[in-house]
Structure formats: structure tokens, C-alpha cells
Amino acid sequence: MKSQDFIDLDEKYGAHNYHPLPVVIANAKGCKVTDPEGKVYFDFLSAYSAVNQGHLHPKIIKAVRDQLNRVTLTSRAFHNDKMGLFLKKLCEFTGYENALPMNTGAEAVETAIKAARRWGVEVKGVENGKQEIICVNDNFHGRTIAVISMSNDPDSTVNYGPYLPGFKRVPYADADAIARAVTPNTVAVILEPIQGEAGVCVPPHGYLAKVREICTKNKILFILDEIQTGFCRTGKRFAWEHEGARPDIMCLGKALGGGIMPISAIVADHAIMKVFTPGSHGSTFGGNPLACAVGIAALEVLVDEKLDENAERLGKIFREEMGKIKCPRVKLVRGKGLLNAVLFEEKFEAWNVCLALRDAGLLAKQTHGNIIRFAPPLVITEKELREAIAIIKGVFEKIA
């Protein structure tokens, strides 16, 4: 079968809830992928940062194979011999006292919302049903009803009402707006330290620290969604470390699964996590032994290969070289580490540029029409990065 055959099957039998780039990935290794015809591409999306450790990292693959021969699922009705080891590793990596494992990033956000609402009643003393959570414009936290109730993206929200109450939305990167929105019923503020889906929107330095200060002053939980920015993507283990603005709850996912399977979690200290009691929250697959074996290996790869340092160093090279490209349609290059975006002029349609990049051997995806996000696996070498930059330059400099 050829690429178009696979695309036709997807179109015929699948719901049309995505508009993928017309390319089929049949094999992958490191920072490169191959289609059924044998053409090789640089992967500059990394499954939205779920493949920070690169495709098919041998250490993570070995962990999968070893665990498949032992036990894959127990449910939380019983203990297993992997979850405790995984939770310990995750807490040590993040610097928090407790972790609660789930499966997808959206589940992590849902878990954080539930934790904040229950904490608001049981610790802060807010009347149940009156809890408020402050969120921000242009956020992306997932696709569940609760999560899209925080969103102002019409594509994500249209005709899904009634929406979940209890959210108050303010502009992003405006700490004063958060301060003005606080009421006695406010239990939490939730935001992304860098907005990925919105186009890699990097707030001004000091924003996260100021939000942290506002939350502390008003006895409000500070929740950061580090699902896309976490696990070394921005040049630090977590993006909040650029400002030392430690959140009360951190939502984690994507690269925690090492590009193998969905694994997510929230981490928090015991004073917050103790609001969960038996039966109050859970998941059949959350904390399954296969996922935990993968998660342990995924974290070890990040540390052993110093992928935070690689992302920091190569990200600077990428932005510097992007800034040299002669393309009058490009208005801005922004990002941190290896999470970057190129903004074209307003109303410019970047879809055709992504098609041209594909034809030249590099896969990236546009967002909001005129923005292309570039986020390769963090295992990419400088040589590979410069080869990819040459491809981007060749395409950009042909844009009329």
C-alpha cells in the first residue's frame, strides 16, 4: 500500500476531527521519520512534544519489552511492583512530595481542577458549588467538556453547551488582570507557562513570578499546565524554572510517556494531594505497570542525556539562524529551548509552506493560520539541526 491508500482509509472510516498534513509515517527513529515510499523527513513536531526523547529510544523500548513479559495491567484494585518506583522517580525529578498518575494530558488537567475545587472547600473554606478558577484567553488544556469550558477557541467550543460553570477568563500575560479577577471564592489560577497551541506565546519575563506572588498572597492554588512545555522542552526541566515560579500543582503528560504510550500525572505536595481519598478519583489504566516502566525509562533518558542542556543550546542556534533568513513575510521568531514558532504576516496562509517543507523533507504544522511551530525531538544533534535549518531556509526564501 502507498501513502495515499492509507490516507483514503483514514478519510473513509475516520471521523474528520483533524486536518492532518498529507503525509504518512510508517517508520521512525530518533528525530527522523519515513513514509511508506521510503522518503525520510525531519520530524519538527515531535507529536506535539510527546517525543522529546526521540522516536524508539532504545532504553525506553527495552523497558517496554521487559515489562511486556511480566505484567501490563492490574488496575488500582491491587498494588503492582512498578507504580511506587515510578511515583518516587517522578517526585524526585519534579521536586514534589506526591504524584497522581493518569493517562492523557486532558485527564491531568481534569485531575488538577478537581483537586483545586475540593481543596477550596476543605482547606480554604469556600462553599461547595461556588468555587472559581481563573484561566486565560487563548489557552489550550485539552478537549473534555470541563476543559473546553475554559476556552475561547470557537473551533473547540461551538455547539458543545451547556458549558461547565466556575471559570473566569482573563487576558494572558497580564498578571494585573488576574489580581483584579480574584474574589473570596477563587480557589486557583491555571495557565500554560508558554502557550503552545496558541503559537508558542512566550509571556514577558516576570509574569509567572508575579502570578505566583498573587496566588500566595490570596491563598489560591497556582496550577501550571506543563504538558507541552515540560520535560526539558524549553531548556529547563520545566518552564517555570526560568523564573523560579514553583506552582502548587503541575499538570504533566506527553513526553512522560517517552513517545510510547499516553502517561500523565499531576504532582503536588501532600498538603494539597491529601484531599483525594479512596473512591474520590481514579482510573483503571492510571499507574498501570507497563506505563510506569515506560515512565521510569523516559525520565532516566532526560537526565542521563542532559536533554535540557541540549534544548537550551540548540534552541538558541535555531532562533539565531531563523532570524537570518531573508523572507519579508516573516514578522517574528519566538520561543524557548526547542519550542519555537515563526510568525508570518497577518492573513498569511502557512499551510502551503508546511506542504513545501514536507516536499523538502521536513514535517511541521501550522497553527492559527499564519504561525508554524518547530519542535524537534530533544535528541537532535547540532549537525542534524543545521541540516533542518537549511531545508527551512530554502523553502522560506522562495516565498513570494
N, C-alpha and C positions, 0 to 999 in steps of 0.2 A: 504493500500500500504506500501511496505517496502522500505528501503533506496535505494536499487538497482533499484527499479522501477522508482523512481524519477530521479536517475542518468541516466537511459536509456532514459527517456523522454528528459532530457536536451541534451543528445548526439544526439538524433534523430532529434529534432526540432530546436536546437540552433546552432548559428554559433560557430565554435570551436576556438574562440579568447581568451580563457582562458584554463588553465590546473589546475583545482581545485583539492585539496586533496579529495579523495573519501570518503566523509562524508556528511551527510545531516542534516541540523539543522532545527528542527521543532518547538522548543520552546526555550526560553532564559529568564534568569533573573539574574541581577547583573553581575557577572563575569563567569557564567556557562551557558552552552547550552545543549540541549538534542536532540537526534536523534529520528526518528520515532519508533525505537525499545525500547526507554526508557533509553538508555545509556547516562550518564551525563559526560560532558567534561569541563575542564577549557578552557576558550577562551583566548588564549595568542596572538591574532592578533588584536582583537577589531575593525574588519573591517578597518584595516589599520589606526587605531587611530580615527575612526569616532564614537566610542562608549566609549569615555573617562568617561562619567557619568554612565556607566553600561547599560546593556540591560533593557529596560522597566522601567526606573526610574519613580517612582510613581508621582513625581511632574511634570515631562515632559508629562507623559501620561495624567494626569489631564488637563494640558494646551491644549493638542490636543482635548480631548473630549469636553472641554468647548467651544473651538473655532469652532469645527465642528457643533455645534448647532447655530452658529451665521452667519458667512460668511467665505468662504475659498479662494475665488479668485475675485479680482476686475480688474486686470491689472493695469498698471500705467496710464491708461487714467483718472482714478479718484483717489482721496485720500482714504485711509482706516484708521480706528481708531487704528491700531496696528503698522504700519510701523514706524511712528515717535517715538513711545515708544521704539521699538526695536533698532532703529538707535541711540537714546540717550543712551540706556543701553550699546550698543556695543562701542560707542565712549568713554563713561566713563570707561568701562572695559579696553580698549586698550590705552587710553590717547591721542587719535587723535581727530581732530575737525570735520571731515566728514567721512561718510561711504557710499559706493555704493553697494547695495545688488544684488546678482545674485543667481545662483542655484548650480553649481558644481565648484569644485576646478579649473578645466581647464578654466572655464569661468572667474574666478577671475584672473588667470594669463593672459588671453587674455585682460581683462579689464586693468590690470596694464601695459601691453605692449602698448595698445592704449593710455593710459594716458601719458606714458613716451614719445611716439613719438609725440603726439600733444603738450605736454609741451616743447619738444625740439625745435619745430618750433616757437611756440607762445611766449615762455618765454626766452629760450636760444638763439634763432635766427638761428638755423640750417635750411638749405634749405630743404624744404619738399622733401622726397624721398632719402635723404642722411643720415637720422638718423641711428645711430649704437647703438646696445645694446650688452654689454659684458655679456656672460654667461660662464658656466664652464663645464668641462668634467664630464661625468657620472651623469649629472643632471636628475631629473625626475620632470616635471612640468605638466604632463597630456598627452593627446593623440590627440589634434587637430593638423591640418597642421602647424599652426604657432608655436605651442609648440614643436612639434617633429622636427621642423627646427632648434631648439636649441640643439637637442640631438645627441649623438654619439653612441647610442644603436642601433645596426643593427636590432634587433627584432622590435623596434618601428618605424624604418625609411625605411626599404627596400621596394623599388618599389612604394613609395608614392610621387615621384617627379612630377613636379619641386617643390623645397622647397622654403620657404619664405626667401628672402634676408634680410640683415640688422643685422645679428647676427655674433658676433665674439667670438669664444670659446677659453678659456684658461684653464690650469690645476686648479683643485680645491685645496683649502687650500694654494694657492700661491698668496699672495697679490701683490708681486712684478710683477708677470705676468699680473695682472690687470692693474697696473700702466703703464707698457710698452705698453699695448694694447690701451690706451686712445688716441683719436685723437680729433681735434676740433669738429667732428661730433658725438662724443659719447654723448648719452643722458641718459644712465642708465647702471647700473650693476644689474643683477638678479642672485640670488643663494639661496640655502637652507642652513639655519644655521647648520643643520645636515642633511646629505644626507640619507634619509630613504630607498628608493628603491635600492640604491647602496650598502646597507648593514650596515646601521647605521654608516656612516663615520663621525666621530667627528673631526673637524679641531683643530689644536693646539690653545690653549688659546691665544687671542690677534689678531687672524686672522680677526674676524668680526670688531673689533675696528679699525684695520688698513685699511680695506676696507672702513669703514665709513669715515675715515680721507682722503683717496684718493678721494672719491666722493665729499666731501665737498670742498677740495682744487681745484678740476677741474669743479665745478658746474655741477655735474652729480647726477641723482637720484639714491639712494640706495634702491633697491627693495628686500625684503626678502619674500620668499615663506615659510610661517609658517603653511601651510595647514595640514601637518602631525605633526609638532613639536609644534604647538600652543595649547592654551587652557589647560595649566598645564601639558602637557605630559612629559616635560623634567625637572620638578621640579620648574619651574617658569611659570608665565602666558604665556610668550613667550620666546623662546630660546635665542633671542638677549639680554635679560635682564641679562644673565650670564656675559656679557661683557659691558653692558650699551651702546651697539651699535645701537641706535634707527634708524630704516630705515625711508626713506621718504614715501614709500608705503609698506604696508604689505598685502600679499595675504592670505586670510583666508577661511576655509571650514571645511569639515569633522566634528569634534566634535561640531561645531557651530550648527549643526542640531540635537545634542543630541541622535544620533543613530536612529532618527525617519524619517527624510527626508533630501534630499540634500538642504543645505543652504550654500551659500558662500558670500564673500564680499571682497572688498578692503577697507582699511582705509588709510587716508592721511589727511594732514592739508589743509585748504581752498586754500592756495596759489597754490597748485597742483590740487586739485579737481575742481577748478573753470574752468579748460579747458573744462570740459564737459558742453555742452549747450543742450537745448531741441532738440531732434532728433539725437544727435551725438552718442548715445549709449543707449542700453536698453534691456529689457527682459520682455516678457509677464508675466512670473511667478516670476520674481525677486521682492522681497519685498511683496509677497502675504501674506494676513493676517494670514493664518494658519502657514506658515513658521515663521513669525515674532513672533507669540505666542510661538512656539516651541523654537525659538532662545532666547527669554527673559528667559524662564524657564531653558534652558540649561546653560546660563550664571550664573543665580542665584544659580544653583546647584554647579557649580565650586567654587563660592565664599563661599556659606553657609557651604559646607562640606570641605573646605580648601583642595581641591584635589591637589593643587600644593605642599603643605607640605607633603601630603601622598605619592605623587610620588617621591619626593626628599628622604624621609626617606626609603621607601621600595625599591627604586632603588639601594641605597647603600647596603642594605641587599642582594638583588638579585645578584649584581655583586660580592660581597664578597663570597657568598655561591657558585656561579658558579666557582669562582677561586679555590675552594677547591676540586672540582670534579676530580677524577683520571681518565682521558681519554687522552691517548697520542696523539690522533688525533686532539684534541682541541689546537689551537695555540693562541687564543686571545679572551678575553671577553671585550666588549666596549659598551659605551652608556652613557646617562644622564637620570636621573629620571627613569621613567618606559618605556623608549625607549631604548632597548638593543639588542645586537646581539652576537652570538657565532660564531667565525670563525674557521672552521676546516682547516686542511692542504690543500694545493692546489690540485685540481683534485679530491678531496673527494666529493662523491655524497651524499648530505644531504637529498635527497628525501626519502630514505628508513628510515632515522632517524625520519623524520616527520611522516611516517607511523607507526613506532614503538611508537612514542609519542601518536599518535591518539589511538592506541590499548591500551595504558596505561592510557588514559583518559585526554589527553591534546592536544589542537589544536594549531599548529604553522605552519608557512610556510617558506620554504627556499627561498633565493634569490641569484642569481649569482652562483647557484650550491652548493657551499661549505659554505654558510652562512645561519644561521637560526635566524630570527628576533623574539624577545619576547617582546610583548607589551600588557599586560593585561589591562582591564578597570581600571581606577584610583580609583574606589571604592573598589577594592580588599583589604581585611584585611591582617594583618601580618600572622594570622593563615592560611588563605587560600593561601597566597603566599608561606609559608613554606611547605604546603601540595603539592603545584605545584612543588616546587623545589625538593621535594623528588621523584616525578614522573620523572622529568628530570634527576636527578642523577641516578635513577635506570636504565633508558634507556641508558644514556651516558656511564655508567661504564660497560655495556655489549658490547659496540662497540669493535670489534676486532682490 
